[in-house]
Amino acid sequence: MNVYKEQVVMPDLNIPIRAYIHDEKNGALLPVFHEHIEFEIVYILNGKIDFHINNQVISLRKEEIIIINPAVPHAVTHPGKDTRYLLLQFKLSDIFDTAGVSDFKYLSAFILGKNRDFSVMNEENAPCAGDFKQALLSIVQEYSKKKTAYEIVVKSLLYRMMGILFRSHIITPTDIGSFDNIRELEKIHEALRYIEKNYHKPVNLAELCEISNYEYHYFCRLFRQSTGKTFVQYLNFIRIHAAQRLILTTGHSITDIAAQTGYVNFSYFNRVFKAQFGQPPSLYRKNAHKNIL
């Protein structure tokens, strides 16, 4: 199966989400199999849409919601003319980049895509579905009107939505019980914050072991357990998304961006970027600018 790697361009860098209510004048969901690194939430306001995921056809009708995890190939059957839906796309790692330990224990699995590929939400399986829908509608309203402090309001609404998903058991925090104690979680979170603050410099495992005061092999096990990635994979994850933001928001050369995000080997940077986004950085920038125009 050929899967198109979609570039989701976030129009507002103050709050990196994409949120709108669709009608015939306003784009459409892709009918071909595609994937992207953002979460996607679709709320059917009227009509019906068929989603194709993992050889399944999920038929969503009015007042139902689907939540699709990052990097999950999906396609839709063209909706009818009377179909209206709300679309929300975002990356948790961008929205909740300052989350504390108490939040991180819930968010870590989402940031690295460790839950199921998709979830369907309706009044039958989620008593709080009405609150979730209202939060979605409020996000679109805040995002479109952009009143004072709209960024804070949108982020708080996203937190509310996450809480509703947990309390409705649509999502379960499977990773919380895998830690022996909260101290371990705090140490890993401290290491992740160190990476996020220093990714543009040389960062190595020895530094992180010293920060956490854990033996090398024990730290590596805890790190992978909490993130689903090795140290090198996570470091590349942070660096390459920082590079993506610079490519989209600055006029710096690709070579300079690679250096600014901690890559000393430009060929390696190109390989990592292409593996993540499906195309070399120069072509990614060119196509992104076309989409904006």
N, C-alpha and C positions, 0 to 999 in steps of 0.2 A: 504494500500500500504506500503510495506516494503521499507524503505529508508536507504541506506548505508551512514554513516557519514564518508566522505573521509578526511584523513589527508593530507593536501597539504604541503609537505616539501620544504622549501625555501633553495636552495643550497647555496646562497650567502647572509650571514647575514649583509653584508655592505649595501645592498639594497634589502630588503626582498620582492622580486617578483619572479615569475616563468615565463619565456618567452622563446619560441622556435618556430621554424617552423617545422611542422610535416611532416615526410614522412614514408614510410613503415618500416624504420629502427628505428624509434623514437617514441615508445609508441603509445597510442591511447586514444581517448575519451571513457569514460565508457559507455557501453551499458545498464547498470542497473541504476535504479533511485538512485541518490546520491545527497548529499548536502555538502557544505563546507562553512567556514566563510569568504572566500575570494570572491572578485569580479572576474568574469570570462568574458573575451572578446575573441571571436573567429572570425577571419577574414578568409573567404574562398578565397584561392588563386587559386584553381582549383577544379572542380568537384562539388559535392553536399553533404550536410549533413542534416538529419532530426533531429530536436531537439524536445523532448517531454516534455512539461511544462504545468501544470494546465489543463490536459486533452486536450491540443491542440498539433497539430503537426505543427511545424514551419519549412518549407523547405527553407534552405539557399543555394543559388547558388553562382557561382563565383563572386567575388567583393562585396559580402554582408557581414555584420558584425552583430553579436548578442552580447548584453551586458546582463549578467545574474547577478542579485543581490545576496548578501550573503544569505545563508540558504534557497535558493529556490530549491526544489527537481527538478532534470532534468535528462534526459537520452538521448542517441543518437542512431539512427539507423546506423549500421555499414556503413561507407563510402566506396565507390568503391576504387579500387587500384590506380586510377589516381587522387584521392582526396589529395590535399595538403592544409594545413591551418596553420595560425599563432595562437598560444595560449598565452594569457597573464592572469596571476592571481596575485592578490595583495590585501592587506588589507589597506584601506585608513587610519585607525587609526595608523598603523605602518609607512606608508610613509609620512603622513602629521602631525606627532606628534608635530611639532613646528609651526603649522599654526597660523597666527595672526587673529585678529577679522575680518578683511576685508575678509579673506579667509574662516574663520569658518562659516560665515553666508551662504556660498554656500555648504561647505563640511559637515556640521553637519547632514543633512538628509541622506547623503550617508554613513557616518561612522556608522550610526545606522539603515540603511536599510529601510528608510521610503518612498522611491519612489516605482514605479511599479516593478513587479517581473523581467521583462526583457524588452529590447527595441531592435528593429531591425533597422539597419542603412544602407542606400544605397544612390545612387546618386539622386533618386527621392525625398526622404523625407529629405535629408540633403545635401545642395549645397556644404558644406565644407567636405563632406565624403572623398574626395581625400586627404585633409590635415590630416585628422584623420588616414587614412591608412598609410600615409608617416610617421607620428609620431610612429605608431605601428612598422613599419619596422625599424625605427631608434632605437627604444628601444631594439629590438632584436639584432641589430648590436652592439650597445653600450654594452649591457649586455654580449654578447659573446666575444667581443674583450677586454673589460675591460682596456681601455686606461686611462691615468691620468684624474681624476675628472669625471669618468663615472657615479658615483653615483649622482652627481649634475646634469649632463646632463639628466639622466633617470628621475629624479624627475621633472625637468623642462618640459620634454616631457609629463609627466603625467598631469601636470598642463595645458599644452596646450590642451591635449585631453579633460580635463574637461571643459575648456572654449569653445571648439568647440561644445560639447554636449549641453551646455546652449544656445549658439548663434543659434544653429540649432533647438532649441526647442524640442530636443529629451528628454531632462530632463528640468524640470522647478523648480526653487527655491521656492517651495510652502511655506516654513517656514519663508521667509524674512518678509512678510507682517504680520505675526502673532505677531511681537514684536511692542510695542508702540513706542519705539525709540531705537536708536543705543546704548544708555547708558545701557539699560537692557541687550542687547546682550553682551556688554563688561563685565558687572558684572557676567553673567553666564559663559562666557569664562574664566574669572579670577578664578571662583570657580572650573571649570574643570581643569585648569592648576594646582591649588592647590592640587586637588586630585591626579593628575598624578605625582606630585613631592613628595607627602607624603603618597602614598597608603600603603607603608610598615609600617607606624605607625598607631596608633589608630586615625581615622578620624570620626568626627560626624557632624551632621547637624547644631548644634549650632555654631561650628567654621565657617562653610560656610555662615551662616546667618550673623555672625559678619563681615566676610570679605566683603560680598556684601552690608551690611547695609540694609538688607531687613527683614521684619517680617517673622516669621517661615512659616506660611501657604502661604503667597504670594510667598516666595522663592520656596517652594515645587512645586507650580503651574508653575512658570516660568521654573524651572529645568526640570520638566517633559515635558513641552511644547517644550523646545529646544532640548531635547535629546531623548524623547520617552521612557525614563526609570525613575524609582524612584531613589532616592539617593543610596539606598542599591543595586539596580540592576546595576547601573552604576559603583559603587565602586567595586562590584564583577567582572564586565566586565573588568575593568582595572587590577585588581589584578590577575585574572585567566589567562589573556593573558601574563602578566609579568611572571607568573609561567610557562606557556607553553614555553616561550623563554628560561628560565633557565633549564627546563627539557631537551630541545633539544640541548642546547649549553654548559652545564656544567655537571660535574660528581657529583654534590651535591646530597645528599640524598633527597628523596621526603619530608621527615619530615622537613629537614632544609629549603627547598624551600618554603614550606607552611609558615613557620615562617618568612622567608625573605620577603614574599609578603603580610604580614599583617594578616595572619590567625592564631588565637590562638587556634582554635578548629580544630584538624586534621580531624575528621570525617566530619565536615561541609565542609572543604576544598575538601575532596574526593567527597562529594555529588555535590558541585558546579562544580568541574572539570568534573565529569562524565556527568552532565546535559549539559555542554557546548560542550564537545568533544566526547561523546558517549561511553567512556570507562574510567576506573580508571587511574590515572596518571602513575602508574608503568607499566601498560600494554601499555599505549600510548607511553612511552619512548621506550619500547621494540620493538613495531611495527615500530616506526619511525626509529630506528637504522637498522632494517631489510630493510626498504625501501631505506635508504641511501646506504647500502651495496649491 
